[in-house]
């Protein structure tokens, strides 16, 4: 494995011949330049802060410098450098300022900026002067002696008057250049480790960010389910009711029309077409969000889906205590599990050649597990467009998993597992018992 930091590179035998000595020099040299520039900026902002003009810029200058330092850290550290800041909850400068001033990362960046502008960049310059400047001065001894013609001083201390002395100094400089590369890389590694510790997110901030993403994802799922229910309700209360009224009107018109005439035939045809459209609309509404799922929960909805399946289905739906029906679960979980079961039953009817299927649902230890089994030919492959890939993505949004075990020759098992709490326990009086019920034979 290739080294990722100067400290790791120091343990390799080919360190002097690799790129890490040059990376260390580049990191320290750029640190000296950035630190000196930051010091000058802080002096200007400090003067303006006396008049309360530069104080906001002084407080938030660490954010800009932190971004620059995270980019520069890639010179001496090849591991990813994540940004510790959160995305503001709302657009605009005011929301951005509120978010940044409340983050610990902002104040760590300011502390690092002040440290770089006052202490770190002189140390970087000193390390370069010793590790590069001293060997370079010794290596240049023959050239400076040739330029002067008589004598030259090496590092302002040793007088060289002959070429043998000059070449000896150059040889010493070459040896020091290699030898000092090791402590120079160690210093660069320490500087990079300090920058990573102060400028990257800590574990608590990572967990907070993950929690925020999970909460945002849950809100999106809830909004999606609410929109599905709204569409179902609008179709049920609007278009369906109009079609029912149209069908009744056409039926009454058929009674008033003269029998056997062209008008009676046209009215009969229109009445039949309206009835078919009404049936299709009811199926569409049921597919968007079945009313039984909203009213009674997942257990009765799965039993209803089994009754409408082309293949006979046994349904076994119990809670973890095995003496009550499945409890009510969050709407998004019930919807995802229901449509996973419906998709599995549809695939069984279309592709498996099974004679019988079985649905088992359990809620235990805060996890809903739904199993759909069949005795078909097996060999199910989600990549062939069976609709299971989209279901897997939908279940993954809820931190759930979808597993398919379908060896050639069968049987096939589709398993859905979604972590979720129970909202309330359904009783026998409020919801029909669905355990060990069966579909049509």
Secondary structure, DSSP 8 states (H G I E B T S, - for coil): ----BHHHHHTSTTGGGSSHHHHHHHHHHHHHHHHHHHHHHHHHHHHHHTTTSSHHHHHHHHHHHHHHHHHHGGGTB-S---------SSSSHHHHHHHHHT-HHHHHHHHHHHHIIIIIHHHHHHHHIIIIIHHHHHHTHHHHHHHHSS-EEETTTEEE-SHHHHHHHHHHHHHHHHHHHHHHHHHHHHHHHHHHHHHS--HHHHHHHHHHHHHHHHHHHHHHHHHHHHHHHHIIIIIHHHHHHHHHHHHHHHHHS-TTSHHHHHHHHHHHHHHHHHHHHHHHHHHHH-HHHHHH-HHHHHHHHHHT-SS-EEEEEEETTSSS---EE-HHHHHHHHHHHHHHHHHIIIII--S-EEEEEEEETTEEEEEEEE-S-----GGGTSSHHHHHHHHHHTT-EEEEEE-TT--EEEEEEEE--EEE---TTTS---TTEE---
